[in-house]
Amino acid sequence: MDTNTLLIIVVVILLLGGGGFFFRRR
C-alpha cells in the first residue's frame, strides 16, 4: 500500500463515518 492509498482510505472513512466533523470545527 502506498501513502496516497492510505490517505484516500482515511479520507473516505472520515467522510462516511464523521462527515460533519471538520465542517463543524470551521
N, C-alpha and C positions, 0 to 999 in steps of 0.2 A: 504493500500500500504506500502510495506517495503522500507527501504532506498536503498536497492540493486535494486529494481524495478525502483525507481525514477532515479537512476544513469544510468541504462540501457536505459531508455527512453530519458534522456538528451543526452547520447552519440549518440543514433540513430538520434535524431533531429539535433545534430551538424554535423553528417556525411551527412545527407540528405540536410540540409539547407546550412551550410557553411563548406563543406568538406575540402576545402583547406585553412581554416583559421589558424589552428595550424601549418600546414605544411609550410605556408608562413612565420611564425614568426621564424622558425628554419633556 
